[in-house]
Amino acid sequence: MGRFLVSKKDTAKLKAEIAKKGKRNIFYMVAIVLLAIVTFFAAAILWFSNDFKQQFEQKVVLLEEKVFSDPDLEGEINKSWPDGENTKYVVFFSVCDTHNRATVMNGTGPTLREAWDNAAGETKKFIIKSNYNPVWVKADIVNATEKIDSADIGKKTKDLYDNFFRQGIAFDDSFNTALLEAEINGNKIINYDKNKIDLEILNKYLKEYNRPGLAEIPKDLILFSCQGYFCDDTNTVYELYTDDLDYGRRKVDVVDKAVVKDLIYTSSQFLANSVREDGKFIYGYYPTYDKELQDYNILRHTGTIWSLIAQYKTTGDETLVPKIESTINYLINGAIEYPKDDIAYVIERKSDEVKLGGNAVAIIMLIDYMDEFETDKYKDLAVKLGNGILELQDPQTGKYYHVLNYQDYSKKEETRTVYYDGEATFALAKLYGYVKDEKFLKAAQKAADYFIANDYTVHRDHWVAYSMNEITKYVPEERYFEFALKNAQNNLDKIYNQKTSYHTYLELLMATFETFDRIKENKIQVAYLQEFNQQKFIETIYHRARHQLNGYLYPEYAMYLKNPARIVNTFCVRHDGYRVRIDDVQHFMGGYYSYYKYYDKLENYRNTSA
């Protein structure tokens, strides 16, 4: 047989050809893979875009069912425009993906339907173009307008709390540049200190959302209000209030146990999620710009733990237990010192001081923890903290000294805040109930006598209400019951009419309610009951429970702040930049927890007095 001979040169040439083809094949393979990836992502984007479009369309249909099912709505909407302008309707759509501030668009038309369709059409274009996920959708229909000179905007905002101006502003008659009330307040576009529109912030906001800016504030402005409707992530539609203080919030017919339990649960989840690995809380946020608060206060830390314990009592949620434990450990390991073997103080490290209230709230919290978890592991510490309070009280007058220096425990400040007095007295009475040492009860009584002699009702202090409720459990003397009732009665008008959601007022009312209920149930003779306005007292409780919902960041409020998901479904202080701080949440929860606990009794009293 012959042999097929190939030269070395031919072999090298063949190898080169194979290598060249191999590289070409690899290139083709890489190109095919890249094309497949690009195709996949393009398809995915298209799929998501279509999905988001369909999601928006579905929500619009649900909103339409609510809006256009009312045959009188179009006729009820205020169509009298300034200066004889042609009748028109204006509709706004706000869409939010929960992680960014809502995007808002509007549409106008000679009928409500045309205005609605124009606004929905513009919003749908945005969703498709931006591949935007409309988790929350809100529709606002302009129902009243008022033309004013821009120089008079200060008259509208004068004497208002920050963020309490509750109208939208259109900067032209055609509503080409127009902002909802929530956009204005959610972005600090009104400067409440100077009572004017901040043009720089306005233009910054308009630019961020690709809307034309303004060279100046025009001479004429149109103020407007809206009837709003909100569709959430579960496709539930809520009609929103149009009333001044409730404006823009979902309608809640009855603030019952189910409503309140949800408030407590979501707010406590916010607190639980704020616990860091070391047991320290994230102190809070200014949501307008998603700015984390860098300050810290160990007293507020301790009070917040108390709220988590209350939440555990309400729901039995076991996931809260490790959070509670770690926050207590942070307090004990990092903030408690022992100047003597039998005395302990809570130390505020940032200012190197001992605050009367720090010891007090720690005692209150630790005893509630031990009661709930059936342990006495913090009993000795609670007693030592109580001894620390006694060191700060004048045994003759019952008056407290408020602040010491750390580390030498010298006197620093005789009076810091009236709240410390009530906190300390509540703590002493509560400590007596736990350890039955008469010295703590006698000290609490001395303080209560000081409150009565100096008419502490003028302070409208919830901690005084807590302290009197606790003392009367062990010393059911008429003067203490009378003072407890007066602490509420003397302040009912102020509490009822308070425009802010002032979170401690419900706490004051509910602590007093517990005292009042004990008087009634045990038939304790208190002559002041003849003067006590039971019906007004009960109705004020219901009113505050409803009104304080304006301090809760429902999605329809949160969607206009910078990072809605971070602060939604918890409590805020609207007039301080929507501030969300752990102690704000604590006090809201404290009032609502007691309201939830005694709701059935409240209903009985309400029905009896009706």
RAQUIRA-V183209 format. One record per residue. N is the residue number from 1. RES is the residue in one small letter. NEAR is the number of other ideal C-beta (glycine too) atoms within 8 Angstrom. Layout:
n-><N N>
res-><RES RES>
near-><NEAR NEAR>
//
This chain:
n-><1 2 3 4 5 6 7 8 9 10 11 12 13 14 15 16 17 18 19 20 21 22 23 24 25 26 27 28 29 30 31 32 33 34 35 36 37 38 39 40 41 42 43 44 45 46 47 48 49 50 51 52 53 54 55 56 57 58 59 60 61 62 63 64 65 66 67 68 69 70 71 72 73 74 75 76 77 78 79 80 81 82 83 84 85 86 87 88 89 90 91 92 93 94 95 96 97 98 99 100 101 102 103 104 105 106 107 108 109 110 111 112 113 114 115 116 117 118 119 120 121 122 123 124 125 126 127 128 129 130 131 132 133 134 135 136 137 138 139 140 141 142 143 144 145 146 147 148 149 150 151 152 153 154 155 156 157 158 159 160 161 162 163 164 165 166 167 168 169 170 171 172 173 174 175 176 177 178 179 180 181 182 183 184 185 186 187 188 189 190 191 192 193 194 195 196 197 198 199 200 201 202 203 204 205 206 207 208 209 210 211 212 213 214 215 216 217 218 219 220 221 222 223 224 225 226 227 228 229 230 231 232 233 234 235 236 237 238 239 240 241 242 243 244 245 246 247 248 249 250 251 252 253 254 255 256 257 258 259 260 261 262 263 264 265 266 267 268 269 270 271 272 273 274 275 276 277 278 279 280 281 282 283 284 285 286 287 288 289 290 291 292 293 294 295 296 297 298 299 300 301 302 303 304 305 306 307 308 309 310 311 312 313 314 315 316 317 318 319 320 321 322 323 324 325 326 327 328 329 330 331 332 333 334 335 336 337 338 339 340 341 342 343 344 345 346 347 348 349 350 351 352 353 354 355 356 357 358 359 360 361 362 363 364 365 366 367 368 369 370 371 372 373 374 375 376 377 378 379 380 381 382 383 384 385 386 387 388 389 390 391 392 393 394 395 396 397 398 399 400 401 402 403 404 405 406 407 408 409 410 411 412 413 414 415 416 417 418 419 420 421 422 423 424 425 426 427 428 429 430 431 432 433 434 435 436 437 438 439 440 441 442 443 444 445 446 447 448 449 450 451 452 453 454 455 456 457 458 459 460 461 462 463 464 465 466 467 468 469 470 471 472 473 474 475 476 477 478 479 480 481 482 483 484 485 486 487 488 489 490 491 492 493 494 495 496 497 498 499 500 501 502 503 504 505 506 507 508 509 510 511 512 513 514 515 516 517 518 519 520 521 522 523 524 525 526 527 528 529 530 531 532 533 534 535 536 537 538 539 540 541 542 543 544 545 546 547 548 549 550 551 552 553 554 555 556 557 558 559 560 561 562 563 564 565 566 567 568 569 570 571 572 573 574 575 576 577 578 579 580 581 582 583 584 585 586 587 588 589 590 591 592 593 594 595 596 597 598 599 600 601 602 603 604 605 606 607 608 609 610>
res-><m g r f l v s k k d t a k l k a e i a k k g k r n i f y m v a i v l l a i v t f f a a a i l w f s n d f k q q f e q k v v l l e e k v f s d p d l e g e i n k s w p d g e n t k y v v f f s v c d t h n r a t v m n g t g p t l r e a w d n a a g e t k k f i i k s n y n p v w v k a d i v n a t e k i d s a d i g k k t k d l y d n f f r q g i a f d d s f n t a l l e a e i n g n k i i n y d k n k i d l e i l n k y l k e y n r p g l a e i p k d l i l f s c q g y f c d d t n t v y e l y t d d l d y g r r k v d v v d k a v v k d l i y t s s q f l a n s v r e d g k f i y g y y p t y d k e l q d y n i l r h t g t i w s l i a q y k t t g d e t l v p k i e s t i n y l i n g a i e y p k d d i a y v i e r k s d e v k l g g n a v a i i m l i d y m d e f e t d k y k d l a v k l g n g i l e l q d p q t g k y y h v l n y q d y s k k e e t r t v y y d g e a t f a l a k l y g y v k d e k f l k a a q k a a d y f i a n d y t v h r d h w v a y s m n e i t k y v p e e r y f e f a l k n a q n n l d k i y n q k t s y h t y l e l l m a t f e t f d r i k e n k i q v a y l q e f n q q k f i e t i y h r a r h q l n g y l y p e y a m y l k n p a r i v n t f c v r h d g y r v r i d d v q h f m g g y y s y y k y y d k l e n y r n t s a>
near-><2 3 4 4 4 6 6 5 6 8 9 8 8 9 8 8 8 8 8 8 8 8 8 8 8 8 8 8 8 8 8 8 8 8 8 8 8 8 8 8 8 8 8 8 9 8 8 10 11 8 8 14 11 8 10 14 9 9 12 11 8 11 13 9 9 10 12 9 6 6 4 6 12 8 5 6 12 6 7 4 11 9 5 4 8 5 7 11 17 13 17 16 16 16 15 16 9 11 6 8 11 12 10 11 10 12 16 11 13 7 8 13 8 11 16 16 10 12 15 12 9 12 12 11 8 12 15 10 6 6 10 10 8 13 7 16 14 16 16 14 17 15 10 7 12 9 9 11 7 11 5 8 13 9 6 11 10 7 2 9 9 9 10 9 12 9 10 15 12 14 10 9 9 5 12 7 11 15 13 13 14 12 13 13 12 10 11 9 12 12 9 11 4 5 9 8 11 10 9 6 10 13 10 8 12 12 9 6 8 4 7 6 8 12 3 5 8 9 4 9 13 14 13 14 12 13 11 13 14 14 13 9 6 4 9 6 11 11 9 14 9 9 6 5 8 8 12 11 12 10 8 8 3 5 10 7 8 6 10 14 11 8 13 16 12 10 15 16 9 13 16 11 6 9 11 8 4 6 11 9 11 8 12 11 13 11 17 12 6 11 7 8 10 5 6 8 9 13 12 12 16 14 12 15 14 14 15 15 13 14 16 13 9 11 10 6 9 5 7 12 8 7 11 13 8 12 16 14 9 13 16 9 7 7 13 14 8 9 6 5 4 6 11 12 16 16 13 15 8 6 5 9 11 15 13 17 14 16 18 14 14 14 16 13 14 13 13 11 14 15 8 9 6 5 7 5 5 11 10 6 11 16 12 12 17 14 11 13 17 12 7 11 14 8 7 4 6 14 8 13 11 13 11 12 11 12 6 5 9 6 8 7 7 5 6 9 7 9 9 14 16 17 15 17 16 14 16 17 16 12 15 14 10 11 9 6 9 7 7 14 14 8 14 15 11 12 17 15 9 12 15 10 6 6 6 13 11 6 7 11 13 14 12 16 18 12 17 17 13 13 15 14 9 10 8 9 7 9 7 13 15 11 13 15 15 10 17 14 11 8 11 12 6 8 14 9 6 9 6 9 11 7 14 9 14 17 15 17 16 13 14 16 14 11 15 13 10 11 11 7 6 7 5 9 5 10 7 10 8 5 6 10 8 9 8 8 16 12 9 12 14 11 9 14 14 9 10 16 12 10 13 14 15 10 14 15 12 13 15 13 15 9 10 16 7 8 15 11 11 12 12 13 13 13 8 7 9 15 13 15 12 14 10 15 16 14 12 17 16 14 18 14 14 14 15 12 6 12 11 7 9 13 8 8 10 11 7 6 8 5>
//
